[in-house]
Amino acid sequence: MDFDKLVHQPTRLQIFAYLYSHGETSFPDLKEALDVTEGNLASHIGKMEDADCVAVEKQFVDRKPQTTYELTDLGREKFEEHIGTLEALIDDLDG
């Protein structure tokens, strides 16, 4: 069984799961929900963005910068494939 290392890494798996279930999310909300540092979150989001798994939107709201993230179709697909791999692993354990 092969796991996609982009998705399987624990922090990124949390990001994938959160964005999958919550949709578009702001940087501060994601940081708070996952209890990670800004640098750690930015680094992982950057890897996901480079792999075309997350869309990043930067805009100004009330003259303040706001960055939001959302899984792309590819990101959703990769997360669903990862869940399928985990389910297959569990099924194999059950016999």
C-alpha positions as CSV (number, residue, x, y, z in Angstrom):
1,M,0.0,0.0,0.0
2,D,1.4,3.3,-1.0
3,F,0.5,6.5,0.8
4,D,0.8,9.9,-1.0
5,K,3.5,11.6,1.1
6,L,2.0,15.0,0.3
7,V,-1.3,14.0,2.0
8,H,0.1,11.5,4.6
9,Q,2.3,14.0,6.5
10,P,0.5,14.6,9.8
11,T,0.1,18.4,9.6
12,R,-0.8,18.4,5.9
13,L,-3.3,15.6,6.6
14,Q,-4.9,17.9,9.2
15,I,-5.0,20.7,6.7
16,F,-6.5,18.5,4.0
17,A,-9.1,17.2,6.4
18,Y,-10.1,20.6,7.7
19,L,-10.4,22.2,4.3
20,Y,-12.2,19.2,3.0
21,S,-14.9,19.5,5.7
22,H,-15.0,23.3,6.1
23,G,-14.3,24.6,2.6
24,E,-12.8,28.1,2.2
25,T,-11.0,29.1,5.3
26,S,-8.9,32.1,6.4
27,F,-5.3,31.8,7.5
28,P,-6.0,32.8,11.2
29,D,-9.0,30.4,11.4
30,L,-6.9,27.5,10.0
31,K,-4.0,28.4,12.3
32,E,-6.2,28.4,15.4
33,A,-8.1,25.3,14.5
34,L,-5.0,23.2,13.9
35,D,-2.9,24.9,16.7
36,V,0.2,25.3,14.5
37,T,2.6,28.2,14.2
38,E,2.3,30.7,11.3
39,G,5.6,29.5,9.8
40,N,4.7,25.8,10.0
41,L,1.3,26.4,8.4
42,A,2.7,28.7,5.7
43,S,5.4,26.0,4.9
44,H,2.8,23.2,4.5
45,I,0.3,25.3,2.6
46,G,3.2,26.3,0.2
47,K,3.9,22.6,-0.5
48,M,0.2,22.0,-1.1
49,E,-0.1,25.0,-3.4
50,D,3.0,23.9,-5.4
51,A,1.3,20.6,-5.9
52,D,-1.9,22.3,-7.1
53,C,-3.9,20.9,-4.2
54,V,-4.9,24.2,-2.6
55,A,-6.0,27.5,-4.0
56,V,-4.8,30.6,-2.3
57,E,-6.7,33.9,-2.5
58,K,-5.3,37.1,-1.2
59,Q,-7.5,40.2,-0.9
60,F,-8.1,43.2,1.2
61,V,-11.1,43.3,3.5
62,D,-11.8,46.6,5.3
63,R,-8.3,47.7,4.2
64,K,-6.7,44.6,5.9
65,P,-5.0,41.8,4.0
66,Q,-6.9,38.5,4.1
67,T,-5.7,35.2,2.8
68,T,-8.0,32.3,2.3
69,Y,-7.4,28.7,1.3
70,E,-9.6,26.1,-0.4
71,L,-8.8,22.6,-1.7
72,T,-8.7,22.4,-5.5
73,D,-10.4,19.5,-7.3
74,L,-7.0,17.8,-7.3
75,G,-6.6,18.3,-3.6
76,R,-10.1,16.9,-2.9
77,E,-9.3,13.9,-5.1
78,K,-5.9,13.2,-3.4
79,F,-7.6,13.4,0.0
80,E,-10.4,11.0,-1.0
81,E,-7.8,8.6,-2.4
82,H,-5.9,8.7,0.8
83,I,-9.0,8.0,2.8
84,G,-9.7,5.1,0.5
85,T,-6.2,3.7,1.1
86,L,-6.7,4.0,4.8
87,E,-10.1,2.2,4.6
88,A,-8.5,-0.6,2.5
89,L,-5.8,-1.0,5.2
90,I,-8.4,-1.3,7.9
91,D,-10.4,-3.8,5.9
92,D,-7.3,-5.9,5.4
93,L,-6.8,-5.9,9.2
94,D,-10.3,-7.0,9.8
95,G,-9.6,-10.0,7.7
